[in-house]
Amino acid sequence: MQLTTILSEDINFRGNLKFDNVLRIHGSFQGTIQSTGELIISANGKVEADIKTETMQLEGKLTGNVVASKRISLRRSAQMHGDLRCQELEVETGAKFTGSCLMDNQ
């Protein structure tokens, strides 16, 4: 069973985050994120960060660059401003993406 950590909607956080399992952000975050797990930014989440993770699912707003060793998913409510690097990219109809994407085997 994977442990999920949640930053709720009433949390505004600045700094550097490191985690290994699953992090779900419902609030606001500014800084850097490093992970060997999965990052989920919910529809109410607002993040300004450079991110290194295994997988990311974006439903909310993200400004910054993302390097994912596996997959990035942009859900229909996603607003992404920045560059992406990953092996797999999933973009749902309705997602907004401004930036570039490099897909490779890293």
Residue frames as a rotation matrix with the C-alpha (Angstrom) as fourth column:
MET 1
0.575 0.818 0.000 0.00
0.818 -0.575 0.000 0.00
0.000 0.000 -1.000 0.00
GLN 2
-0.397 -0.711 0.581 1.38
0.682 -0.652 -0.332 3.40
0.615 0.264 0.743 -0.98
LEU 3
-0.136 0.254 -0.958 1.22
0.834 -0.493 -0.249 6.22
-0.535 -0.832 -0.145 1.51
THR 4
0.032 0.213 0.977 -0.40
0.757 -0.643 0.115 9.41
0.652 0.736 -0.182 0.19
THR 5
-0.538 -0.207 -0.817 0.47
0.692 -0.661 -0.288 12.81
-0.481 -0.721 0.499 1.65
ILE 6
0.202 0.710 0.675 -2.01
0.905 -0.399 0.149 15.63
0.375 0.581 -0.723 1.06
LEU 7
-0.903 -0.284 -0.323 -1.44
0.370 -0.896 -0.246 19.38
-0.220 -0.342 0.914 1.13
SER 8
-0.089 0.995 0.048 -5.01
0.925 0.101 -0.367 20.62
-0.369 0.012 -0.929 1.59
GLU 9
0.255 0.317 0.913 -6.65
0.804 -0.595 -0.018 23.65
0.537 0.739 -0.406 -0.04
ASP 10
0.977 0.189 0.096 -5.99
0.104 -0.821 0.562 25.94
0.185 -0.539 -0.821 2.93
ILE 11
0.445 -0.887 -0.124 -2.21
0.502 0.132 0.855 25.37
-0.742 -0.443 0.504 2.80
ASN 12
0.932 -0.360 0.052 0.14
-0.173 -0.566 -0.806 27.88
0.320 0.742 -0.590 1.14
PHE 13
0.711 -0.693 0.123 3.67
0.303 0.459 0.835 26.48
-0.635 -0.557 0.536 1.25
ARG 14
0.779 -0.587 -0.220 7.07
-0.530 -0.431 -0.730 27.71
0.334 0.685 -0.647 0.03
GLY 15
0.251 -0.782 0.570 10.27
-0.732 0.232 0.640 25.74
-0.633 -0.578 -0.515 0.00
ASN 16
-0.439 -0.474 -0.764 11.81
-0.821 0.556 0.127 22.50
0.364 0.683 -0.633 -1.18
LEU 17
0.490 0.659 0.571 9.82
-0.786 0.617 -0.038 19.27
-0.377 -0.430 0.820 -1.10
LYS 18
-0.590 -0.573 -0.569 11.31
-0.717 0.696 0.042 15.78
0.372 0.433 -0.821 -1.28
PHE 19
0.138 0.656 0.742 9.20
-0.799 0.516 -0.308 12.64
-0.585 -0.550 0.596 -1.11
ASP 20
-0.839 -0.543 0.020 9.20
-0.464 0.735 0.495 9.00
-0.283 0.407 -0.869 -2.20
ASN 21
-0.603 0.669 0.435 5.56
0.557 0.743 -0.370 7.89
-0.571 0.019 -0.821 -2.38
VAL 22
-0.184 0.646 0.741 2.52
0.851 -0.273 0.449 9.91
0.492 0.713 -0.500 -3.47
LEU 23
-0.736 0.017 -0.677 1.93
0.388 -0.808 -0.443 13.63
-0.554 -0.589 0.588 -2.86
ARG 24
-0.052 0.791 0.609 -1.39
0.937 -0.173 0.305 15.28
0.346 0.586 -0.732 -3.70
ILE 25
-0.893 -0.273 -0.358 -1.44
0.375 -0.892 -0.254 19.11
-0.250 -0.361 0.899 -3.71
HIS 26
0.101 0.969 0.224 -4.82
0.986 -0.128 0.111 20.80
0.136 0.210 -0.968 -3.29
GLY 27
0.657 0.099 -0.747 -3.39
0.427 -0.866 0.260 24.13
-0.622 -0.490 -0.612 -2.08
SER 28
0.924 -0.381 0.031 -0.59
-0.230 -0.619 -0.751 26.45
0.305 0.687 -0.660 -3.26
PHE 29
0.605 -0.796 0.023 3.12
0.509 0.409 0.757 25.68
-0.612 -0.446 0.653 -3.45
GLN 30
0.878 -0.474 -0.073 6.19
-0.376 -0.585 -0.719 27.65
0.298 0.658 -0.691 -4.60
GLY 31
0.326 -0.846 0.421 9.71
-0.704 0.080 0.706 26.23
-0.631 -0.527 -0.569 -4.76
THR 32
-0.369 -0.467 -0.804 11.23
-0.847 0.524 0.084 22.97
0.382 0.712 -0.589 -5.94
ILE 33
0.578 0.565 0.589 9.96
-0.713 0.701 0.027 19.40
-0.397 -0.435 0.808 -5.83
GLN 34
-0.446 -0.694 -0.565 12.06
-0.818 0.572 -0.058 16.22
0.363 0.436 -0.823 -6.03
SER 35
0.271 0.639 0.720 10.46
-0.808 0.558 -0.191 12.80
-0.523 -0.530 0.668 -5.93
THR 36
-0.900 -0.416 -0.127 10.91
-0.425 0.780 0.459 9.14
-0.092 0.468 -0.879 -6.75
GLY 37
-0.590 0.763 0.264 7.13
0.484 0.596 -0.641 8.72
-0.646 -0.250 -0.721 -6.59
GLU 38
-0.306 0.620 0.723 3.99
0.866 -0.134 0.481 10.30
0.395 0.773 -0.496 -8.00
LEU 39
-0.884 0.077 -0.462 2.97
0.140 -0.898 -0.418 13.96
-0.446 -0.434 0.783 -7.83
ILE 40
-0.223 0.881 0.418 -0.70
0.935 0.072 0.348 14.85
0.277 0.468 -0.839 -8.25
ILE 41
-0.971 0.032 -0.237 -1.73
0.035 -0.962 -0.269 18.50
-0.237 -0.270 0.933 -8.52
SER 42
-0.343 0.928 0.147 -5.51
0.805 0.371 -0.462 18.64
-0.484 -0.040 -0.874 -8.07
ALA 43
0.051 0.478 0.877 -7.93
0.872 -0.449 0.194 20.92
0.487 0.755 -0.439 -9.92
ASN 44
0.951 0.307 0.043 -7.72
0.237 -0.808 0.539 23.46
0.201 -0.503 -0.841 -7.06
GLY 45
0.418 -0.873 -0.252 -3.93
0.685 0.121 0.718 23.18
-0.596 -0.472 0.649 -6.82
LYS 46
0.961 -0.230 0.157 -1.65
-0.072 -0.750 -0.658 26.02
0.269 0.621 -0.737 -7.89
VAL 47
0.588 -0.809 -0.003 2.08
0.542 0.391 0.744 25.30
-0.600 -0.439 0.668 -8.15
GLU 48
0.844 -0.529 -0.092 5.07
-0.447 -0.598 -0.665 27.42
0.297 0.602 -0.741 -9.20
ALA 49
0.450 -0.667 0.594 8.03
-0.445 0.410 0.796 25.05
-0.775 -0.622 -0.112 -9.17
ASP 50
-0.058 -0.520 -0.852 10.69
-0.894 0.407 -0.187 23.16
0.444 0.751 -0.488 -11.02
ILE 51
0.521 0.467 0.714 9.88
-0.735 0.671 0.098 19.49
-0.434 -0.576 0.693 -10.58
LYS 52
-0.499 -0.572 -0.651 11.77
-0.728 0.685 -0.044 16.19
0.470 0.452 -0.758 -10.86
THR 53
-0.025 0.587 0.810 9.59
-0.802 0.472 -0.367 13.12
-0.597 -0.658 0.459 -10.32
GLU 54
-0.800 -0.164 0.577 8.77
0.116 0.901 0.417 9.66
-0.589 0.401 -0.702 -11.58
THR 55
-0.457 0.717 0.527 5.20
0.807 0.085 0.585 10.45
0.375 0.692 -0.617 -12.65
MET 56
-0.890 0.241 -0.387 3.01
0.006 -0.842 -0.539 13.55
-0.456 -0.482 0.748 -12.50
GLN 57
-0.267 0.879 0.396 -0.70
0.937 0.142 0.318 14.08
0.223 0.456 -0.862 -12.96
LEU 58
-0.966 -0.077 -0.246 -1.77
0.129 -0.971 -0.202 17.71
-0.223 -0.227 0.948 -13.45
GLU 59
-0.126 0.977 0.169 -5.39
0.984 0.102 0.148 18.74
0.128 0.185 -0.974 -12.99
GLY 60
0.633 0.334 -0.698 -4.75
0.561 -0.819 0.117 22.31
-0.533 -0.466 -0.706 -11.75
LYS 61
0.949 -0.295 0.108 -2.28
-0.160 -0.751 -0.641 25.11
0.270 0.591 -0.760 -12.56
LEU 62
0.530 -0.847 -0.040 1.48
0.610 0.348 0.712 24.66
-0.589 -0.402 0.701 -12.88
THR 63
0.903 -0.429 -0.010 4.15
-0.330 -0.679 -0.656 27.17
0.275 0.596 -0.755 -13.85
GLY 64
0.231 -0.885 0.405 7.62
-0.738 0.112 0.665 25.64
-0.634 -0.453 -0.627 -14.10
ASN 65
-0.062 -0.375 -0.925 9.63
-0.876 0.465 -0.130 22.91
0.479 0.802 -0.358 -15.76
VAL 66
0.556 0.336 0.760 9.02
-0.675 0.716 0.177 19.21
-0.485 -0.612 0.625 -15.19
VAL 67
-0.383 -0.614 -0.690 11.33
-0.795 0.600 -0.092 16.24
0.471 0.513 -0.718 -15.69
ALA 68
0.459 0.574 0.678 9.54
-0.789 0.614 0.015 12.91
-0.407 -0.542 0.735 -15.18
SER 69
-0.617 -0.771 0.161 11.43
-0.628 0.605 0.490 9.63
-0.475 0.201 -0.857 -15.50
LYS 70
-0.691 0.437 0.576 8.22
0.541 0.841 0.011 7.94
-0.479 0.319 -0.818 -16.67
ARG 71
-0.307 0.741 0.598 4.90
0.872 -0.033 0.488 9.68
0.381 0.671 -0.636 -17.41
ILE 72
-0.916 0.212 -0.341 3.23
-0.040 -0.893 -0.448 13.10
-0.399 -0.397 0.827 -17.34
SER 73
-0.374 0.874 0.309 -0.57
0.914 0.291 0.282 13.32
0.156 0.388 -0.908 -17.58
LEU 74
-0.979 0.183 -0.086 -2.31
-0.172 -0.977 -0.128 16.63
-0.108 -0.110 0.988 -18.29
ARG 75
-0.475 0.876 0.086 -5.99
0.783 0.466 -0.413 16.29
-0.402 -0.129 -0.907 -17.40
ARG 76
-0.008 0.553 0.833 -8.74
0.895 -0.368 0.253 18.34
0.447 0.747 -0.492 -19.08
SER 77
0.915 0.395 -0.083 -8.67
0.383 -0.784 0.488 21.04
0.127 -0.479 -0.869 -16.36
ALA 78
0.222 -0.934 -0.280 -4.85
0.840 0.037 0.542 21.38
-0.495 -0.356 0.792 -16.45
GLN 79
0.983 -0.125 0.136 -3.09
-0.038 -0.856 -0.515 24.67
0.181 0.501 -0.846 -17.18
MET 80
0.502 -0.865 0.011 0.62
0.701 0.415 0.581 24.05
-0.507 -0.284 0.814 -17.79
HIS 81
0.946 -0.319 0.055 3.15
-0.236 -0.796 -0.558 26.82
0.222 0.515 -0.828 -18.48
GLY 82
0.245 -0.921 0.302 6.68
-0.758 0.012 0.652 25.47
-0.604 -0.389 -0.696 -18.87
ASP 83
-0.074 -0.407 -0.911 8.77
-0.886 0.446 -0.127 22.76
0.457 0.798 -0.393 -20.45
LEU 84
0.692 0.366 0.622 8.24
-0.598 0.774 0.209 19.02
-0.405 -0.516 0.754 -20.05
ARG 85
-0.300 -0.724 -0.622 10.64
-0.855 0.492 -0.161 16.10
0.422 0.484 -0.767 -20.37
CYS 86
0.076 0.424 0.903 9.34
-0.723 0.647 -0.243 12.54
-0.687 -0.634 0.356 -20.05
GLN 87
-0.905 -0.286 0.313 9.05
-0.044 0.797 0.603 9.10
-0.422 0.532 -0.734 -21.64
GLU 88
-0.479 0.830 0.287 5.25
0.844 0.345 0.412 9.21
0.243 0.439 -0.865 -21.98
LEU 89
-0.950 0.260 -0.174 2.91
-0.196 -0.929 -0.315 12.21
-0.244 -0.265 0.933 -22.30
GLU 90
-0.426 0.894 0.140 -0.87
0.899 0.400 0.179 12.02
0.104 0.202 -0.974 -21.97
VAL 91
-0.967 0.161 -0.198 -2.91
-0.136 -0.982 -0.134 15.15
-0.216 -0.103 0.971 -22.80
GLU 92
-0.338 0.925 0.177 -6.69
0.805 0.381 -0.455 15.13
-0.488 -0.011 -0.873 -22.40
THR 93
-0.284 0.373 0.883 -8.92
0.684 -0.567 0.459 17.29
0.672 0.735 -0.095 -24.58
GLY 94
0.780 0.587 0.219 -9.34
0.322 -0.676 0.663 20.68
0.537 -0.446 -0.716 -22.90
ALA 95
0.460 -0.701 -0.545 -5.92
0.735 -0.044 0.677 20.78
-0.498 -0.712 0.495 -21.21
LYS 96
0.974 -0.198 0.114 -3.92
-0.108 -0.838 -0.534 23.96
0.202 0.508 -0.838 -21.83
PHE 97
0.493 -0.870 0.010 -0.16
0.676 0.391 0.624 23.62
-0.547 -0.301 0.781 -22.41
THR 98
0.941 -0.333 0.059 2.25
-0.234 -0.768 -0.597 26.44
0.244 0.548 -0.800 -23.23
GLY 99
0.302 -0.896 0.325 5.83
-0.667 0.044 0.743 25.27
-0.681 -0.441 -0.585 -23.57
SER 100
0.043 -0.355 -0.934 7.86
-0.873 0.441 -0.208 22.52
0.486 0.824 -0.291 -25.18
CYS 101
0.709 0.196 0.677 8.07
-0.529 0.783 0.327 18.79
-0.466 -0.590 0.659 -24.63
LEU 102
-0.209 -0.795 -0.569 11.04
-0.909 0.372 -0.186 16.47
0.360 0.479 -0.801 -25.08
MET 103
0.781 0.470 0.411 10.21
-0.578 0.794 0.189 12.78
-0.237 -0.385 0.892 -25.01
ASP 104
0.018 -0.847 -0.531 13.12
-0.744 0.343 -0.573 10.41
0.667 0.405 -0.625 -24.57
ASN 105
0.561 0.119 -0.819 14.36
0.234 0.927 0.294 7.36
0.794 -0.357 0.493 -22.68
GLN 106
0.664 -0.341 0.666 16.51
-0.674 -0.659 0.334 9.50
0.324 -0.671 -0.667 -20.34
